[in-house]
Amino acid sequence: MNPSLINIIGASLFAIAIVHTFSTKYFLHLAHIHPKHSGILHLLGEVEVVFGFWAMILILFMFGINGSDEAINYVDTRNYTEPMFVFVIMVIAASKPILNLAENIVFSLARLVPVKTELAIYFLMLSFVPLLGSFITEPAAMTLAAMLLGINYYSKDTSLRFKYATLGVLFVNISIGGTLTPFAAPPVLMVSNTWNWDIHFMLTNFGWRAAIAVLINTIGIVWIFKEDLKAIKIKEDSNKLKMPITITFMHMLFLVGVVVFAHHPAVFMALFLFFLGFTTAYKKFQNDLILKESLLVAFFLAGLVVLGGVQSWWLEPVLMSMSSDMVFFGATILTAITDNAALTYLGSLVEGLSDEFKIALVAGAVTGGGLTVIANAPNPAGISILKKHFPEEAIAPLGLLIAAIPPTIVAIIAFRFI
C-alpha cells in the first residue's frame, strides 16, 4: 500500500507526539523558570493534552490538503466510545461511596493476612484490585487503585524511587490483570467477538498466567520496599461520615450499568447524567468529582484515536510480516509507542491467522501495556490521578519506562515461557 500525503503527515505527527510525550516534564520545568510564557509551556507540559494537540494539527492539515468535507468526515467516522467510557467510569469509580466500599474491602481482607497491615493493604492494591479489573474493567480498576494508593501511600513521606516502582508495577499489573475475561481489557475487547474468545478461553490461555505474573510482581515489590512500607502508618478514619448502604448501592448500580453497556455510549452517557443528578441530590455523601482529570484523559484518548486512524498503512504490514514467535515480542515493543488496542484491532481485520498467532499478538499487547502512558487506555487515568504526588506534578515518561521494565519481564516469562 502506497501511503498518501496525509498518511505520511499523520505518521510524522504521531512520531512527534511520542517524542513530545517523553518531553512533558521538560516543558513543565521550563514553565516554572519562565513565568512570562508559563501558560503555553504548562499546556505543552500536560501529558493528557499531547495527543489531542497533535491530532488538531493533523485535522488542520486535512482541511488544507483534502478540504473541509473530507476532514470533517474523518473526524465524524472515528469511534470515540472508549474515550467516552473511560471518562464516565473514572468519575463514577472515584466517587466517595465507591472508594469507601473498595477501601473497606481491601482493609477487611488485609486483616486476614498474617503480616503488617500496611504491607497487606499495599499488596492487595497492587494484586487484588488489578485482577478485579477483569470484572469491573481496567479503567475502573486503575482509578480505584490509583486513588487508594494516592491516599494511603503516595501522600506519605515516601521516596521517589518507591513511587516510580509502584507505578510501574501498577501499570503492568492492570494491563495483564484484565485478561481473565473477554470484556475488561481494551486489547482483548477489540478481538474477542471477532475471534469468538469467551471466559473459558481467556482463563485457559491468559488468566492463570496473568494471575501468576501479578502475584510475582507484587510479592517482589513488597519484598524490595518492605522497610519503607513498615515505616508508613495507615489509620482508618473513625470520625468519617458513615455511608448509608442505599447510597453505596445506587453508586454500584451506576457503575455496573456503565460496565454492562460499555459498547453503547448513548446508554452509558444517559446513566452518567442520572449519576450526576444523584450526586447533586446527595451532596452530603459525595466528594469532589474528578471531572477535570477524567475529561483530560478522554481528550488524550480521543487524540490517540484521531492520530492512530492514519497509522494502519505502516503498522499492519509490520505486524503481519512477523511469525507467531516474533509477533509476541514485536507487539510488546510496538505497544510502547502506540495503543495496544490499536494493535490487536489491526490483527482482527486479517483473515486466516492461526490461533497461535492470535494468542501471541494479544499476549504481547497486554504484556507491554505498562511501559508508557500511551501503551494502554487506563494509563493516562493513573497518571492524571497520581502526578500531583511527584515533583513539579509531572511523571517522567523515562522514569515510568524504567520502572515498568522488571514487571514487564515477569509478564513476558509468564505469557511466553510458562
C-alpha positions in Angstrom: 0.0 0.0 0.0 1.4 3.4 -1.1 0.9 6.0 1.6 -0.9 9.2 0.8 0.4 12.6 1.8 -1.9 12.6 4.7 -0.7 9.2 5.8 2.9 10.4 5.8 2.0 13.6 7.6 0.0 11.6 10.1 2.9 9.2 10.8 5.2 12.2 11.2 2.9 13.9 13.7 2.5 10.6 15.5 6.2 10.3 15.9 6.4 14.0 17.1 3.6 13.3 19.6 5.5 10.3 21.0 8.7 12.5 21.4 6.5 15.2 23.0 5.1 12.7 25.5 8.6 11.9 26.7 9.4 15.7 26.9 6.4 16.9 29.0 8.4 17.0 32.3 10.9 19.3 30.5 8.1 21.7 29.4 6.8 21.9 32.9 10.3 22.7 34.2 10.5 25.5 31.6 7.1 26.8 32.8 8.5 27.2 36.3 11.6 29.0 35.3 10.0 31.2 32.6 6.8 32.6 34.2 6.3 35.0 31.3 5.5 32.1 29.0 4.3 29.7 31.7 0.8 29.4 30.1 1.7 27.8 26.8 4.6 25.9 28.4 2.4 24.4 31.0 -0.2 23.5 28.4 2.5 21.7 26.4 3.7 20.0 29.6 0.4 18.3 30.3 0.7 14.8 29.1 -3.1 14.4 28.7 -3.0 17.3 26.1 -0.3 15.9 23.9 -2.2 13.7 21.5 -5.2 16.0 21.4 -2.9 18.8 20.4 -1.2 17.0 17.6 -4.5 15.4 16.4 -5.7 19.0 16.0 -2.7 19.8 13.8 -3.5 16.7 11.7 -7.0 17.8 11.2 -5.8 21.3 10.1 -3.5 19.6 7.5 -6.5 17.6 6.3 -8.5 20.8 6.0 -5.8 22.4 3.9 -4.9 19.4 1.7 -8.2 17.5 1.3 -10.8 20.1 2.1 -13.3 20.6 4.9 -15.7 17.8 3.8 -13.1 15.1 4.0 -11.6 16.4 7.2 -14.9 16.6 8.9 -15.9 13.2 7.6 -12.7 11.7 9.0 -13.4 13.1 12.5 -17.0 12.0 12.3 -16.1 8.4 11.4 -13.7 7.8 14.3 -15.0 5.7 17.1 -14.9 7.7 20.4 -16.7 5.1 22.5 -13.5 4.2 24.5 -12.6 7.8 25.5 -16.2 8.4 26.5 -16.4 5.2 28.5 -13.1 5.9 30.3 -14.3 9.4 31.2 -17.5 8.1 32.7 -16.0 5.1 34.5 -13.3 7.3 36.0 -15.7 9.7 37.5 -18.0 7.1 39.0 -15.2 4.8 40.2 -13.6 7.7 42.0 -16.8 8.8 43.8 -16.7 8.7 47.6 -19.2 5.8 48.1 -17.3 3.5 45.6 -13.9 4.5 47.1 -15.2 3.8 50.6 -16.5 0.4 49.6 -13.3 -0.6 47.9 -11.2 0.7 50.8 -13.3 -1.2 53.3 -13.0 -4.4 51.3 -9.2 -4.1 51.0 -8.8 -3.2 54.7 -11.0 -6.2 55.7 -9.0 -8.6 53.5 -5.8 -7.1 54.9 -6.7 -8.1 58.4 -6.9 -11.7 57.3 -3.3 -11.7 56.0 -0.7 -12.5 58.7 1.6 -9.6 58.0 1.8 -6.0 59.0 -1.4 -4.2 57.9 0.5 -1.6 55.7 2.2 -4.4 53.8 -1.0 -6.3 53.3 -3.0 -3.3 52.1 -0.3 -2.4 49.6 -0.1 -6.0 48.4 -3.9 -6.1 47.8 -3.9 -2.8 46.0 -1.4 -4.0 43.5 -2.8 -7.5 43.1 -6.4 -7.9 44.1 -7.6 -4.6 42.5 -5.8 -5.1 39.1 -7.3 -8.7 38.9 -10.7 -7.2 39.9 -10.3 -5.2 36.7 -11.3 -8.3 34.8 -14.8 -7.8 36.1 -15.2 -4.0 36.6 -13.0 -3.1 33.6 -9.4 -2.0 33.6 -10.1 1.8 33.7 -12.3 1.4 36.8 -9.6 -0.8 38.5 -6.9 1.8 37.6 -9.0 4.6 39.0 -9.6 2.7 42.3 -6.0 1.6 42.7 -4.5 5.0 41.9 -6.9 6.8 44.2 -6.3 4.4 47.1 -2.6 4.4 46.6 -2.5 8.1 46.4 -4.5 8.5 49.7 -2.7 5.8 51.7 0.9 5.7 50.3 1.8 8.5 47.8 0.6 11.2 50.2 3.0 9.9 52.9 6.7 10.7 53.1 7.8 8.1 50.6 10.8 8.2 48.2 10.6 8.9 44.5 12.1 5.5 43.8 9.2 3.9 45.7 6.6 6.0 43.8 8.0 5.1 40.3 8.5 1.4 41.2 4.9 1.2 42.4 3.6 3.0 39.3 5.5 0.6 37.0 4.1 -2.5 38.8 0.6 -1.0 38.9 0.5 -0.2 35.2 1.8 -3.7 34.2 -0.5 -5.5 36.6 -3.5 -3.5 35.4 -2.7 -4.3 31.8 -2.4 -8.1 32.3 -4.9 -8.3 35.2 -7.8 -7.6 32.9 -7.3 -10.7 30.8 -9.3 -13.1 33.0 -12.5 -12.1 31.0 -13.0 -11.1 27.3 -14.6 -7.7 28.0 -12.4 -5.8 30.5 -9.1 -5.2 28.8 -9.3 -2.9 25.7 -6.9 -5.0 23.5 -8.9 -8.2 24.3 -12.2 -6.4 23.8 -11.1 -5.5 20.3 -10.8 -9.1 19.2 -13.0 -11.2 21.5 -16.2 -11.1 19.4 -14.4 -11.5 16.1 -12.3 -14.4 17.2 -15.0 -15.9 19.5 -13.0 -15.8 22.7 -15.1 -16.5 25.8 -14.3 -16.5 29.5 -13.2 -20.2 29.4 -10.8 -19.4 26.6 -9.4 -16.3 28.4 -8.9 -18.2 31.7 -7.3 -21.1 29.9 -4.9 -19.1 27.7 -4.4 -15.9 29.6 -6.0 -15.7 33.0 -3.9 -18.1 35.1 -0.7 -16.8 33.6 -1.7 -13.2 34.3 -2.6 -14.1 37.9 0.9 -15.7 38.4 2.7 -12.6 36.9 0.6 -10.2 39.0 1.4 -12.1 42.2 5.1 -12.4 41.5 5.3 -8.7 40.6 3.5 -7.7 43.8 5.4 -10.0 46.1 8.7 -8.7 44.5 8.0 -5.1 45.1 6.6 -5.7 48.6 9.9 -7.5 49.4 12.1 -4.8 47.9 10.3 -2.0 49.8 9.3 -3.9 53.0 11.2 -1.5 55.2 9.6 1.6 53.5 6.2 0.1 53.9 6.7 -0.7 57.6 7.6 2.9 58.2 4.2 4.0 56.8 1.3 4.3 59.2 -2.2 3.9 57.9 -5.1 4.7 60.2 -8.7 4.2 59.4 -10.7 7.5 60.0 -13.0 6.6 62.8 -14.7 10.0 62.5 -15.6 9.8 58.8 -19.2 10.1 57.9 -20.9 6.7 57.8 -22.0 5.9 54.3 -25.6 4.7 54.0 -25.9 1.4 52.3 -28.6 2.8 49.9 -26.1 5.4 48.6 -23.4 2.8 48.1 -25.9 0.5 46.4 -27.0 3.2 44.0 -23.4 4.1 43.1 -22.7 0.4 42.5 -25.8 0.2 40.2 -24.5 3.1 38.2 -21.0 1.5 38.0 -22.3 -1.9 36.9 -24.8 -0.3 34.5 -22.0 1.6 32.7 -19.8 -1.6 32.6 -22.7 -3.7 31.1 -23.5 -1.0 28.5 -19.8 -0.2 27.7 -20.4 -0.6 24.0 -23.4 1.7 23.9 -22.4 5.3 24.5 -25.9 6.7 24.3 -26.9 4.4 27.2 -23.9 4.8 29.5 -23.9 8.6 28.9 -27.6 8.6 29.9 -26.7 6.7 33.1 -23.9 9.1 33.8 -26.3 12.1 33.6 -28.6 10.3 36.1 -25.5 9.7 38.2 -24.6 13.5 38.2 -28.2 14.3 39.3 -28.0 11.7 42.1 -24.7 13.1 43.4 -26.1 16.6 43.4 -29.2 15.4 45.3 -26.9 13.7 48.0 -24.0 16.1 48.2 -23.5 15.3 51.9 -22.2 11.9 50.9 -20.0 12.9 48.0 -16.5 14.2 47.4 -15.5 16.5 44.5 -16.0 14.5 41.3 -12.8 14.2 39.2 -14.4 15.7 36.2 -11.4 17.8 35.0 -9.0 14.9 35.3 -11.4 12.5 33.6 -12.1 14.9 30.7 -8.3 15.4 30.1 -7.8 11.6 30.0 -10.7 11.4 27.5 -9.2 14.2 25.4 -5.9 12.3 25.4 -7.5 9.0 24.2 -9.6 10.8 21.6 -6.5 12.4 20.2 -4.9 9.0 20.1 -8.0 7.7 18.2 -7.7 10.5 15.6 -3.9 10.2 15.2 -4.0 6.4 15.3 -6.5 6.3 12.5 -3.9 7.1 9.8 -1.2 4.7 11.1 -2.5 1.4 9.8 -0.6 1.8 6.5 2.7 1.0 8.3 1.6 -0.8 11.4 -0.4 -3.6 9.7 2.4 -4.6 7.3 4.9 -4.6 10.2 2.7 -6.8 12.3 1.7 -9.2 9.5 5.3 -9.7 8.4 6.1 -11.4 11.7 5.8 -15.1 12.6 3.8 -16.1 15.6 7.0 -16.4 17.6 8.1 -12.9 16.6 4.8 -11.2 17.0 4.7 -11.6 20.7 7.9 -9.6 21.2 7.1 -7.3 18.3 3.7 -6.4 19.8 5.3 -5.9 23.2 7.7 -3.3 21.7 5.2 -1.7 19.4 2.7 -1.3 22.3 5.2 1.1 24.0 4.7 3.6 21.1 1.1 3.0 20.3 -2.1 2.0 22.0 -2.2 -1.8 22.5 -5.9 -2.0 21.5 -5.0 -0.5 18.1 -2.5 -3.3 17.5 -5.0 -6.1 18.3 -7.7 -4.3 16.3 -5.5 -4.4 13.2 -4.9 -8.1 13.8 -8.6 -8.7 14.0 -9.0 -7.4 10.4 -6.8 -10.0 8.9 -8.3 -13.3 7.7 -6.7 -16.7 8.2 -4.5 -16.1 11.2 -3.5 -19.1 13.2 -4.7 -19.4 16.9 -1.1 -19.4 17.9 -0.6 -16.0 16.1 -3.7 -14.5 17.7 -2.8 -15.5 21.2 0.8 -14.3 20.8 -0.4 -10.9 19.4 -2.8 -10.2 22.3 -0.4 -11.6 24.9 2.4 -9.3 23.6 0.0 -6.3 23.5 -1.1 -6.7 27.2 2.5 -7.5 28.3 3.8 -4.2 27.0 0.8 -2.2 28.3 2.6 -0.7 31.3 5.7 0.7 29.6 4.4 4.1 28.6 1.4 6.4 29.1 0.1 5.6 25.6 0.5 1.9 25.8 -2.8 1.1 27.5 -6.0 3.1 27.7 -6.2 3.2 31.5 -2.6 4.5 31.9 -3.5 8.2 31.4 -6.1 7.8 34.2 -3.4 6.6 36.6 -1.0 9.4 35.5 -3.8 12.0 36.0 -4.6 10.9 39.5 -1.1 10.3 40.8 1.0 13.0 39.2 0.3 15.6 41.9 2.5 13.4 44.2 5.6 13.9 42.0 8.0 16.8 41.7 6.5 19.7 39.7 3.4 17.5 39.4 4.9 15.6 36.5 5.7 11.9 36.0 8.8 11.4 33.8 8.0 9.0 31.0 11.5 7.7 31.1 11.1 7.0 34.8 7.9 5.1 34.2 9.6 3.1 31.4 12.5 2.1 33.5 10.2 1.2 36.5 7.9 -0.9 34.2 10.7 -3.0 32.6 11.2 -5.5 35.5 7.4 -6.3 35.9 7.2 -6.5 32.1 9.9 -9.1 32.0 8.0 -11.1 34.6 4.9 -10.9 32.3 7.0 -12.0 29.3 8.1 -15.1 31.2 4.6 -15.9 32.4 2.9 -15.5 28.9 5.7 -16.9 26.7 7.7 -19.4 28.7 5.3 -21.0 31.2 
